[in-house]
Amino acid sequence: MTLVSGDPVRKNDGAKVVVRLDRRCLASRDLYRFSVGDAPLRVLGDAETEAGLFIVLELGSFAQDKLEITARRSDTSAVVATLSSPTRDAGLVRASLSLADSPRIDFVPINRPAFVNVSRLPQGEHWELVSVRNVYSAGRQGQRLTVVGDPDAEGFTQLQFALRNEAVPAALGDVDLALVTDPLQRKIQEANVPVPLGPSMSGGAPLVEFKCGPSGKSLALHPGDTVNLPFSYRDSCRVTVHRERLRRESGRQRISLSVDVYSADGASRSEGHLKDTLEIGPGPEPRQIWIQGVTTPFDRVVVRVAHDSSDENHYVPGSELYASGPAVQWSVVLGTGHARVYATSAIPAGLYRFGDKDHTGALSLNFAVISRLTWLTSDGKEGLIGLEGGIMVIGLANSVSTTGQSLTEVGIPVGLGLSIPIANRLSAAEASINLHGWLEFPISRDDHRPAFIFGPSISIGNIGANL
C-alpha cells in the first residue's frame, strides 16, 4: 500500500488521504477494511487504473506527528498492507480578490466574478476555492480561481479552500485532502465599476445622451460640439440616462449632473440651473431629465455629467474615473438665423447735419423710430454694423442753423449704424448705444434736398425677427 496524496494533514476535520494498492489486490477489494490503530477509516471512493486500485480514506482530525494506516481483510482480520507517514500542518492560506477593472477589492461581489489570488504551495499541490451554499460560488476562468457571492446573501464571509494534489488520479474526481479557512472576513456586496458615460472609443452605445427635438425629429447631440437648433425645440431638450444599457456586472452608477442655461449676453438664468447626483442601476427603461429655463432665442444650454466622487467607497478601489472636469459635456444654442431685422426707438443727441447753409448745424435733441438689418453670429450676437432706415423728428430743442434758420423738421434717415447692446440683449427692452451715418430726406418741407447726418444715439427696444 502506497500513499499517493502526500503527507496527511493533522488537526484538520476535513483531512483525507489517497492510497494505492497493487493490482494483485483487486480480487479481494470488497473485503478490505482500513484503520489507524483501532480507529476505523471510512472509504469515500475508489478507482481502478492500470497502476492499481486507488482508494480515498477519510482521516478526520488526528493530532499524531506520525500516522500508520493498516489494511485488513474483513473475513479473517488478516493484515494485508500497512504504510507509515509523518503528518504535517495544513499551514496558513492567504488570499486576495481583484477585478479586471481594479487591482484589489476587499469584498465578495454578488454581480460579477472576482479573481481569487491565493498563496502558493510546493510543486504538485495547490489550493482550490470551495463553494459555500447560499453564501458564494467558486469557479474558474482559464487557470484563475473566481468567486461570486450569492445575490441574496448579506453580511460577511470567510473563504474556504481545499488542498488538492495533482498525483491523485482523475478517475477519483476532485479529492479535498484538507479544508482551510482564510481568516480574513469579507463583506458580501455589489461591485460598482464606473462605465463610460458618453460614446466610448470602442464604439459602444453611451450610457447618457442629451437629446432635443419633438417626437420623430429627436436629435442626439454629440459631446463637445456646440450646435444651433430651432427655438421651438426649447421644451423638448432632455438628458436621457439609459438604464437598459447598464450591465448588471457594472453595478450602480453615481452620476453628477449639472445643467446651466445662459442668455445670449452670457447672463446665467437661475431658473434653468440644475445640479444633482443620480444613482442609477440596471433597469428596463431609460430615465429622462427635462431641461427648463430657456426663455428667449439664442439661450445656450450647457450640460455636464461626471462620475460622482463625493463617496469614495461607492466605486471599487483603483477605478480610473476622477478628473478635475466633467466626463462628458454638451452645448446647444436654441435659436437659428443668419440675419435679424428689428425696430427700435432712438433718441439721437448731439447729431450734426450737413446740408446747405440754411440747414446745417448741431441737432441737440431728436427722436426716431428705426428699422435695422444686421447679421447674426451662431450664438445670437448681432453684428456691430447694420443697414438702417426709419422716420425721425429732428431738432426738438429748437436747434437752428448757422444762418439762424430753424432746423426742426421730420425726415427719413437711411444709412449705416454701429450699435453696441449694453443691456437685455435680444429682448424687447434691449438698450444700446449707437453711432449713425445717415442720408436724411426731409418730408415736412417743400425743399426735399437730402442732407447727411452724423452722430450718436441711445436706443431702447428690439422687436423683430431672425432671418
C-alpha distance (Angstrom), angle and dihedral (degrees) to the residues before:
residue distance angle dihedral
M1 . . .
T2 3.81 . .
L3 3.81 129.2 .
V4 3.83 108.6 -125.0
S5 3.82 104.5 173.4
G6 3.81 100.1 58.7
D7 3.78 129.2 -108.3
P8 3.83 112.3 -19.7
V9 3.80 117.8 -106.4
R10 3.79 114.4 -118.9
K11 3.80 127.9 -146.1
N12 3.79 92.8 20.3
D13 3.80 121.5 123.3
G14 3.78 91.7 -151.9
A15 3.81 97.5 48.9
K16 3.82 117.7 140.7
V17 3.78 136.7 167.4
V18 3.78 134.5 -156.6
V19 3.81 118.2 -142.5
R20 3.81 131.7 -175.5
L21 3.80 127.3 -140.6
D22 3.79 122.5 -164.3
R23 3.77 118.0 -100.9
R24 3.83 90.9 -110.4
C25 3.84 86.1 70.1
L26 3.82 93.6 60.5
A27 3.79 95.5 90.8
S28 3.82 92.4 66.8
R29 3.79 98.8 33.1
D30 3.80 94.5 126.1
L31 3.83 91.6 56.6
Y32 3.81 97.9 56.9
R33 3.80 120.6 109.2
F34 3.81 123.1 -175.8
S35 3.78 130.2 -150.7
V36 3.80 145.8 162.9
G37 3.79 104.0 -134.4
D38 3.78 104.7 -47.1
A39 3.82 93.8 -24.2
P40 3.81 112.3 101.4
L41 3.79 119.6 -136.5
R42 3.78 122.3 -138.7
V43 3.81 117.3 -125.9
L44 3.80 108.9 -132.6
G45 3.79 98.3 -179.0
D46 3.79 146.3 -31.0
A47 3.77 139.6 -154.4
E48 3.79 133.7 -165.2
T49 3.81 118.9 -138.2
E50 3.79 136.6 159.5
A51 3.80 87.8 -90.1
G52 3.81 93.7 57.9
L53 3.78 140.6 -94.5
F54 3.82 115.8 -30.1
I55 3.81 117.9 -160.3
V56 3.83 130.5 -171.1
L57 3.82 113.0 -143.2
E58 3.79 125.9 -167.7
L59 3.82 109.0 -134.5
G60 3.79 102.5 175.8
S61 3.79 119.4 -167.2
F62 3.83 111.0 -21.1
A63 3.80 119.8 169.8
Q64 3.84 100.0 -167.2
D65 3.79 120.3 117.3
K66 3.80 88.5 -139.6
L67 3.79 129.2 37.2
E68 3.80 128.8 -160.2
I69 3.79 117.8 -165.5
T70 3.81 119.5 -162.1
A71 3.82 128.9 -164.2
R72 3.84 117.5 -155.5
R73 3.75 136.5 177.2
S74 3.79 111.5 -110.4
D75 3.81 93.2 -144.7
T76 3.82 97.8 52.9
S77 3.84 104.1 13.0
A78 3.78 86.4 -128.6
V79 3.80 116.0 154.9
V80 3.77 109.5 -117.8
A81 3.85 100.3 172.9
T82 3.78 143.0 -0.1
L83 3.77 137.4 -173.5
S84 3.78 132.9 -173.0
S85 3.80 125.0 -155.1
P86 3.80 138.1 167.4
T87 3.78 115.9 -116.3
R88 3.80 128.1 -131.9
D89 3.78 141.2 -160.7
A90 3.77 116.6 -100.9
G91 3.77 90.1 -129.1
L92 3.78 128.1 -147.7
V93 3.76 123.0 -53.9
R94 3.78 119.0 -148.9
A95 3.78 121.6 -167.4
S96 3.79 137.7 177.3
L97 3.78 130.8 -170.5
S98 3.78 128.9 -138.1
L99 3.80 142.0 168.5
A100 3.75 130.5 -142.5
D101 3.83 86.0 -112.4
S102 3.80 95.9 44.1
P103 3.82 131.0 41.1
R104 3.83 94.3 -141.7
I105 3.80 138.6 5.3
D106 3.79 130.1 -174.4
F107 3.82 99.5 -146.7
V108 3.80 141.5 58.2
P109 3.82 108.9 -107.2
I110 3.80 119.8 -137.4
N111 3.81 97.7 -163.6
R112 3.79 102.3 50.7
P113 3.81 138.9 16.8
A114 3.79 117.9 -93.7
F115 3.79 123.1 -151.9
V116 3.81 114.6 -113.4
N117 3.78 115.5 -144.5
V118 3.81 109.2 -165.9
S119 3.80 134.0 -176.6
R120 3.81 116.1 -91.3
L121 3.82 128.0 -111.8
P122 3.82 131.1 -155.0
Q123 3.78 115.5 -71.1
G124 3.77 113.1 -70.1
E125 3.81 95.7 30.3
H126 3.79 133.2 77.7
W127 3.79 143.0 167.3
E128 3.79 118.5 -105.7
L129 3.81 121.3 -163.6
V130 3.81 112.8 -120.8
S131 3.83 121.4 -145.4
V132 3.79 117.4 -122.0
R133 3.78 111.8 -150.7
N134 3.82 115.6 -114.2
V135 3.81 89.4 2.3
Y136 3.82 109.6 65.8
S137 3.80 141.4 -26.4
A138 3.80 125.6 -131.4
G139 3.79 122.9 -143.7
R140 3.77 145.5 148.3
Q141 3.80 137.8 -113.3
G142 3.76 105.1 -165.2
Q143 3.79 106.4 -51.8
R144 3.80 94.9 -19.6
L145 3.80 126.6 97.1
T146 3.80 117.1 -126.3
V147 3.78 136.0 -168.0
V148 3.80 132.1 -166.2
G149 3.80 125.2 -177.0
D150 3.79 124.0 -124.1
P151 3.84 108.4 -98.4
D152 3.82 90.6 -130.0
A153 3.81 95.9 46.4
E154 3.80 121.0 108.4
G155 3.78 135.0 -177.5
F156 3.79 127.9 24.5
T157 3.80 135.0 -34.6
Q158 3.81 142.0 -176.4
L159 3.79 122.3 -133.5
Q160 3.80 116.3 -117.6
F161 3.80 121.5 -149.9
A162 3.78 132.8 -166.1
L163 3.81 124.9 -146.2
R164 3.82 111.1 -125.0
N165 3.81 129.9 -173.8
E166 3.79 122.2 -154.8
A167 3.82 91.0 -146.8
V168 3.82 90.5 71.1
P169 3.82 106.5 99.3
A170 3.76 117.4 -111.6
A171 3.79 90.0 -125.1
L172 3.82 88.7 75.4
G173 3.79 93.0 54.6
D174 3.79 121.1 -141.5
V175 3.79 110.9 -15.9
D176 3.80 117.2 -168.1
L177 3.80 105.3 -148.7
A178 3.82 92.6 -173.5
L179 3.81 138.7 -6.0
V180 3.80 119.9 -131.9
T181 3.81 128.4 178.9
D182 3.79 124.2 -143.1
P183 3.84 103.7 -125.1
L184 3.81 93.6 -140.6
Q185 3.81 116.2 102.7
R186 3.81 113.8 -139.7
K187 3.78 128.5 -168.2
I188 3.80 119.3 -123.5
Q189 3.79 109.4 -132.8
E190 3.79 146.4 127.6
A191 3.79 119.2 -71.0
N192 3.81 110.8 -131.2
V193 3.79 111.2 -159.8
P194 3.84 117.9 179.4
V195 3.79 114.4 -117.8
P196 3.83 128.8 -160.3
L197 3.80 108.5 -81.6
G198 3.79 97.8 -159.5
P199 3.80 131.8 33.5
S200 3.81 108.6 -39.5
M201 3.79 123.6 -134.6
S202 3.80 88.4 -118.2
G203 3.80 89.9 62.4
G204 3.79 97.1 -108.0
A205 3.79 120.3 153.6
P206 3.84 112.4 -93.3
L207 3.79 121.5 -108.3
V208 3.82 92.2 -142.5
E209 3.80 125.9 39.0
F210 3.79 134.0 179.0
K211 3.80 112.8 -144.4
C212 3.79 136.0 180.0
G213 3.77 131.6 -177.7
P214 3.78 140.6 68.8
S215 3.78 123.8 -77.9
G216 3.78 110.5 -61.1
K217 3.83 93.0 17.4
S218 3.78 99.5 58.3
L219 3.79 112.9 143.8
A220 3.82 124.4 -157.5
L221 3.80 106.5 -144.0
H222 3.78 122.3 -137.0
P223 3.82 116.3 -123.2
G224 3.77 116.0 -108.1
D225 3.81 96.5 20.7
T226 3.81 119.8 103.9
V227 3.81 109.2 -145.5
N228 3.79 133.5 -176.6
L229 3.78 118.1 -129.7
P230 3.82 130.5 178.6
F231 3.79 114.7 -81.5
S232 3.80 87.4 -124.4
Y233 3.82 87.8 71.7
R234 3.83 91.5 65.5
D235 3.82 95.2 104.9
S236 3.80 94.8 45.0
C237 3.82 100.7 61.2
R238 3.79 115.3 112.2
V239 3.78 143.0 156.8
T240 3.82 111.2 -120.7
V241 3.80 120.0 -156.9
H242 3.80 108.2 -164.1
R243 3.80 104.0 -144.7
E244 3.80 88.9 169.2
R245 3.83 89.3 64.9
L246 3.80 93.7 53.3
R247 3.80 112.5 100.4
R248 3.77 119.7 -138.3
E249 3.80 92.6 -123.7
S250 3.82 89.8 61.5
G251 3.80 91.7 61.7
R252 3.80 124.6 -157.7
Q253 3.80 119.9 -20.2
R254 3.82 122.7 -144.2
I255 3.81 107.1 -153.0
S256 3.79 126.9 -171.9
L257 3.83 109.3 -145.9
S258 3.81 123.4 -166.1
V259 3.82 125.3 -179.1
D260 3.82 124.5 -177.6
V261 3.79 129.0 177.9
Y262 3.81 120.4 -159.0
S263 3.76 130.3 -171.8
A264 3.79 120.5 -126.6
D265 3.80 90.7 -93.6
G266 3.81 91.9 53.5
A267 3.81 99.3 -102.5
S268 3.81 114.5 143.6
R269 3.80 116.8 -119.9
S270 3.79 107.4 -138.9
E271 3.80 93.0 -159.6
G272 3.80 89.6 61.4
H273 3.82 97.4 48.9
L274 3.80 117.1 110.4
K275 3.78 130.0 170.8
D276 3.79 118.8 171.7
T277 3.79 143.9 143.5
L278 3.80 117.8 -125.1
E279 3.79 124.1 -161.8
I280 3.79 107.9 -156.9
G281 3.79 129.1 -173.0
P282 3.80 130.5 178.7
G283 3.80 112.2 -69.4
P284 3.79 142.4 158.8
E285 3.82 96.9 -108.8
P286 3.82 136.5 39.8
R287 3.78 122.5 -110.5
Q288 3.80 120.1 -123.4
I289 3.82 127.2 -150.9
W290 3.81 111.4 -172.0
I291 3.81 123.5 -145.4
Q292 3.80 119.8 -126.9
G293 3.80 136.7 175.6
V294 3.84 99.8 64.6
T295 3.82 103.3 132.8
T296 3.81 109.5 151.8
P297 3.81 135.1 36.4
F298 3.78 116.0 -83.2
D299 3.79 94.2 25.1
R300 3.79 107.0 153.7
V301 3.81 123.4 -136.2
V302 3.81 119.4 -157.5
V303 3.82 118.5 -170.3
R304 3.80 122.4 -171.7
V305 3.79 127.8 -176.8
A306 3.80 130.4 -177.7
H307 3.78 139.6 156.7
D308 3.79 108.4 -85.3
S309 3.79 112.1 -111.1
S310 3.81 98.6 -175.5
D311 3.82 92.9 96.2
E312 3.79 107.2 51.1
N313 3.81 91.6 -174.4
H314 3.79 96.9 56.7
Y315 3.81 97.7 80.4
V316 3.79 125.1 47.9
P317 3.83 114.2 -89.3
G318 3.77 116.5 -89.5
S319 3.80 95.3 27.0
E320 3.79 110.7 156.4
L321 3.79 99.1 -136.5
Y322 3.79 111.2 105.5
A323 3.79 121.0 99.1
S324 3.78 136.7 150.2
G325 3.81 92.8 -110.1
P326 3.81 136.9 44.5
A327 3.78 121.0 -73.0
V328 3.82 92.0 -134.8
Q329 3.82 130.6 14.4
W330 3.80 130.9 -173.7
S331 3.80 129.3 -171.5
V332 3.80 127.9 -170.7
V333 3.81 132.3 174.2
L334 3.81 113.3 -148.2
G335 3.78 99.9 -146.1
T336 3.80 138.8 68.0
G337 3.78 137.0 -162.2
H338 3.80 140.9 101.0
A339 3.81 98.7 -138.7
R340 3.79 139.6 24.7
V341 3.77 132.5 -150.5
Y342 3.76 117.2 -167.9
A343 3.80 144.0 154.1
T344 3.79 125.4 -121.5
S345 3.77 138.4 172.8
A346 3.79 115.6 -120.4
I347 3.78 134.6 -166.3
P348 3.78 105.1 -160.6
A349 3.78 112.3 -163.2
G350 3.75 126.3 -179.3
L351 3.82 96.1 21.1
Y352 3.76 120.4 158.4
R353 3.81 122.3 -146.4
F354 3.79 120.4 -149.9
G355 3.82 112.4 -161.0
D356 3.76 138.4 110.9
K357 3.82 116.5 -32.0
D358 3.81 92.9 -90.2
H359 3.81 93.2 51.9
T360 3.78 102.6 39.6
G361 3.78 123.1 102.0
A362 3.82 149.3 83.5
L363 3.81 118.0 -49.1
S364 3.81 105.5 -153.1
L365 3.82 99.4 -177.9
N366 3.81 130.2 21.1
F367 3.79 140.6 154.6
A368 3.80 127.7 -146.9
V369 3.77 142.6 172.4
I370 3.78 106.5 -145.4
S371 3.78 134.1 -169.9
R372 3.79 114.0 -152.8
L373 3.79 133.0 -165.3
T374 3.81 118.6 -165.2
W375 3.79 140.4 147.2
L376 3.81 126.8 -96.0
T377 3.78 129.3 -137.1
S378 3.81 120.2 -136.4
D379 3.81 91.0 -97.1
G380 3.82 93.2 51.5
K381 3.80 100.8 -99.9
E382 3.79 113.8 145.7
G383 3.76 121.3 -125.6
L384 3.78 116.1 -101.2
I385 3.82 93.8 -126.2
G386 3.80 125.4 51.1
L387 3.78 144.2 164.6
E388 3.81 111.1 -100.3
G389 3.77 136.9 -165.6
G390 3.79 136.5 156.7
I391 3.78 144.8 107.5
M392 3.79 126.3 -62.1
V393 3.79 137.5 -172.4
I394 3.80 105.3 -141.3
G395 3.79 129.3 -154.7
L396 3.81 101.2 11.9
A397 3.82 90.3 165.0
N398 3.86 92.0 59.6
S399 3.77 94.0 -97.8
V400 3.84 114.4 -171.2
S401 3.77 133.6 -157.9
T402 3.75 127.2 -115.5
T403 3.83 87.7 -91.4
G404 3.79 93.1 51.0
Q405 3.79 96.4 -102.6
S406 3.81 118.3 141.9
L407 3.78 114.1 -104.4
T408 3.81 95.4 -163.2
E409 3.81 110.4 124.0
V410 3.80 145.0 120.6
G411 3.78 117.9 -102.7
I412 3.77 144.9 167.0
P413 3.82 112.4 -119.1
V414 3.81 119.3 -156.8
G415 3.77 125.5 176.1
L416 3.77 145.2 71.1
G417 3.77 131.8 -35.1
L418 3.77 137.2 -171.8
S419 3.82 111.9 -144.3
I420 3.81 130.3 -173.3
P421 3.83 116.2 -173.2
I422 3.80 112.5 -139.3
A423 3.81 101.6 177.9
N424 3.83 142.8 11.9
R425 3.80 95.2 14.7
L426 3.83 115.1 -150.7
S427 3.80 92.8 2.5
A428 3.80 130.2 113.3
A429 3.81 88.4 -105.2
E430 3.80 96.6 51.3
A431 3.79 113.2 147.9
S432 3.80 121.8 -155.7
I433 3.74 141.2 171.6
N434 3.79 114.9 -135.1
L435 3.76 145.1 -171.1
H436 3.81 116.8 -153.5
G437 3.78 138.2 -162.9
W438 3.82 108.1 -172.8
L439 3.75 139.8 171.1
E440 3.80 102.6 -141.5
F441 3.82 123.0 -153.3
P442 3.83 111.6 -163.4
I443 3.80 116.8 -138.2
S444 3.81 101.5 173.9
R445 3.83 96.9 68.1
D446 3.75 134.5 52.3
D447 3.74 92.4 -118.2
H448 3.81 104.1 77.4
R449 3.76 96.3 -179.7
P450 3.85 108.0 142.9
A451 3.77 124.8 -123.2
F452 3.80 135.4 -165.6
I453 3.79 118.8 -111.7
F454 3.80 123.9 -167.2
G455 3.79 131.7 177.6
P456 3.82 149.8 82.9
S457 3.77 133.7 -64.1
I458 3.76 144.0 176.4
S459 3.80 116.0 -126.6
I460 3.80 130.7 -166.2
G461 3.80 123.9 -164.1
N462 3.75 139.9 38.0
I463 3.78 113.1 -154.2
G464 3.77 115.8 158.6
A465 3.78 147.1 83.4
N466 3.80 140.0 -83.3
L467 3.79 118.3 -117.6
